[in-house]
Structure formats: structure tokens, C-alpha cells
Amino acid sequence: MPIREGDFVLIQVEDKRFLKRITKDFNLNYKKRTLKFEDVIGKEFGTLVNGFYLLKPNLEAIILYGFKRKTQIIYPKDAFYIAFKLGINKSSTVLEFGIGSGALTAVLSELAGKVVAYEVSQEFYENALKNWDTFGLCKNVEAINQDFMDADLSGREFDACFVDVREPWLYLKKVHSVLKNSAMCGFLLPTTNQVSRLLQEMDGLFAGVEVMEILLRKYKPVYERLRPEDIMIAHTGYLVFGMKIM
């Protein structure tokens, strides 16, 4: 399908990537190269124009290059593993709170039947909604601008949960009360002392508890001198997972 006005295009030139919406005033300059609206409109995705590759963005590209950030996002290296670890599918209803800029919510939304997402900060909440709306994402997300502790979830049960707040142990009993038996719950924490406190409070509520971090090292894709890139995405947070027990 040819590129039309209003489409988002992932533009790669040398080792740089840009995610741009193609409008009549579109103009991209890079090292004396120029890409204009008329150069892009009507071209097929995958075309090379003036040294610029015109690529169709996937969800990872949208999150990394398109989402506006008011907080640190959960990086794709963590987000896609989290979704896998939670064991969700199209029949799952997932609870999430502490959604930040909405990156993980977008991943969960693609895989789950429904996501119920809470964010206490109005600024973060509105930014997440704007991110989703811009890219037509999260149509199956029920987003609430409220502290999860104040949420009325009478009669509701969830197949999985993910928590990204500073003191998750304060919410554990409430989370436990709305999860189905044996449902997986995950947490993201930046420091080891927070993880230690969480582990103490999880005792007796969750089984099969695991703690991990994911380090991602990319390689320079040059076949004559293949070696790691100089900069890597290393520690972004500790992941903790456990399954609800009765």
C-alpha cells in the first residue's frame, strides 16, 4: 500500500531513525540531504529515496520514537518480556497501575482482551491518552485517572496484573484480592532495597517468586568488523514476578 498523507513513516538514514507523520509541510534535513512531502507521498514502504529508507513503523518503533514521555518508559526489552511472563492472551483481562507514558499498556493491549489501567497523576494520564490516540492504539483499554487504592473493583477479577509504583507493597493485599487464583503479577522497581521490601511483603501471598533484570547489548551490523555497539541499554529496573496463592 502506498504512503498517504497523514501516515506515520519510520525514516532511516545511515544509523539514525526518525518517526514522522507525512503532512504537506513535511521536510527532513540530514547532512545536506533533504526529504520532502512530494518525495514520500505515493511511495511504497521499503523504498529508498535520496538516501532515506521509508519504513512502516511497528509497535517498538512507535514507543521508542513516537511516544511523548513525561516519565521514564518501560523499554521494549522489558515490556515484551513482561507481557510474555504474565501469560496473557485475547481472553485475558489485565490490571495495570502506574501507567506513566503508556508504553507497557500499549504492549499489553495488543495481546490482551482488555486492560484496566490506573494512573494517579493527571499529567501522566493525559499524556498516555494522547500517545495512544495519536497512533490509534489501546482501543481495548479502560483508563482511569485515580489512585488504585481508591478504586472500587467490587465483583471484578483479573487474569494478570502489573504494578509500576514506588511503594508497591502498600497495594499488595488489594491486588491479591482482585486476582484470580494462580494469576501472575509483575512489578518493576529501580533499586534493590525496594525489591527486598517487596519480597518480604509478598511472602504468604504469592508463590514461584522470581527476581530478574534484562540487559540488552546490540551489535554493529557491519559484516567486516562485527562488534558490540559502544552504548547499551543495561539496567532499567528489576522485574519481580509471583503467582497468587490462596
N, C-alpha and C positions, 0 to 999 in steps of 0.2 A: 504493500500500500504506500503510495507516495506521501511525502511530508506535506501537511496542510497548515495553513495559518492557524495559530493557537496551539499547535503541537509542541510538546517538550522534546528536545533533542539533546542527547549526550554527545558533546563535541570533543573529540580527542585530537590534539596537535602535539607531536613529539610525546613527551611523558606527562603532559598536562591534560586535565579533563574539566569541562565546564558543562553545566546543565542549564540550558536556556530555553525559554518559550519563544517560538518564532512569531514575531509580530512585524508589522510594516516598518517599524523603526529599528528593527534588529540590526546590530552592527558589532562585529567582534574583531578586534585588532590584536595580533600577536606577532611580535618580532618582524614587523614590516609586512606581515600577511594580513589580508582583510577578508572577512566573510560577511556578506550582506544578505538581506532578505531574499533578493532575487536569485542569489547563488544557491539557496537552500530549498525554497518553495518548489514543490513538484518533484524533487529528487527522491530516490528510494533510500530507505535506511540501509546503511552499509556502504554508501557512496563516499568516494574520496573527492573533495573539492578544494582546490587551492592549498593542498597540504592538510586540510581538516577532514577527519573522518566523521561522518554523520551517523550516529548510532542510536538505537532505540534503548531508552533507559529501563533497567529493571528496578526492582524494589530497593536493592542495595544502593544503586546509584542515586535514586530519589532521596533516600535517607542521608547519604553522605554529602551529596552536592546540592540538594534541593531544599531540605528542611531548614527552617529558621530555628535557631537554637537560643533558648532562654536559660537552659541548663545543659550540663554535660549529658549527651545522649548515651544510651546503651548501644555500643558499637555492634555492627552486624556479626562480628566474630563471636560475641556473646549472645546476641539476640536470637540468632538462628539455632544455636545450641540449646538455649533456654526453651524455645518452642518445641524442639525435639524431646528434650528431657521431660517436659510437662506431659508429653504423651497425648497431645490434643489432636482432634480431628473435627470433621464437619458436624458431628453430633455433640460436640463439647460446648459447654458454657463456661467461660473462663472469667475469673475475677482478677482484676489488677488494680493496685492503688499506688500512687506516686508516679503518675504517667509522664511528668516532665514535659519534654517537647513532643512526645507521642511516637517515638521511633519504635519501641518494642510493641506498642499497641498495634501499629501498622503490620508488624510481622505476625502477631497473634491473630489479628483479624483475617489474614489471608488463609489461615489454616483452621480456625475455629468456626463453629456455627454462630456463636455470639460471644462478645466480650463486654463485660460490665466494668467500666473504668472510672476510678475516683481520683480527683486531684484537688487538694485543698487550696492551692494558690490560684487566684483568679487570673493572674498574668500568665502563668504556665498553661492553665486550662484553655484560655482563649488562643494562645499561640498554637497549641496542639490542634485545636479545631481548625484553625486557619491552614496549618500544614496539611491536614487530611483533605480539607475542601479544595485546596489548590490542585492536588493531584488525584482527586476523585477516589480517595481511599476511605476505609473504615466505615462503610455503609451499615455494617452489622455491629457497630459499637454503640453502646448506651453509655455516654459520658456524663459524669455528674461532678459539678464543682462543689465538693463537700469533703470534710474530713471523714475517712472511712469509719472512724469510731462513732460518728453520729448517724451513720446510715441505718435505715430501717430495712432489714433484709428478712423480715418475718416470712417463713414459709419458702424461702429460696435456698437452693443447694447448688454448689458449683463442682465441676469436674476437675478443676485445677485452679491454681492461684499463683500470682507473682507479686512480690512486695519490694518496692524500692523507696524506703523512707529511712530517716536517720536512726530511729529507735524502734525497729520492728517488733521487738519483744513486748512492747506495750499493747500490741494488737493481736498477739498470738491466740489468746483464748477466743476472741471474736472470730478470727479467721478459722480456727479449729471448729467452731460451732456451725459454720456455714459450708464447710467442705464435706463432700461425700466420703464415706469410709474408704481408706486406702488411696484417696486422691493425693496427687503430688502438689507440693507447694515449694516455690523457689524464692530466694532472697538475694539481693545484691547489696554488698557492703564494701566500703573503701578501705577499712582498717581492720587489723587483726583483733584489737581489743573489742570492737563491735561484734565480730564473729564469735569470740569467746563468750560474750554475754548472751548472744542469741542461742548458742548451743546449750548453755545452762538452762535457759527458759524453754527450749524445745523438748527437754527430757520429760518423758511421760506423755507427750502429745503427738510426737512424730517418730517414726521408725525408719531404718535404712538411711540415716542422715549421712550426707556427703558434703565435703568442702573442697572447692577447687578454684583454680584460675586458669584462664585461657590466654596463651601468649601466641601472637601471630607474627611470623617473620616471613616477609616476601623476598623473592629473589629478582635480580635484574634480568629481564628476559632477553639477554644478548648471548647468542649461542657461542660466540668466540671466547667470551670471558664471563661465564655464568658464575655469579656470586651473590651473597645476600645484599639487600639494599642497606644503605648506611643508617637509616632510621626505621625502627619497627614499632608496632603498637604492642606494648608489653602489658604492664599492669594497668588495668582499667577498673578492676574491682574483684572481690571474692564472691563466688557463687556458692550458695548453700541450698541444698535440696533435702526434703524429707517427705515421707508419706504419712498421712493422718492415720492414727490408731485410735481405737475406742477407749 
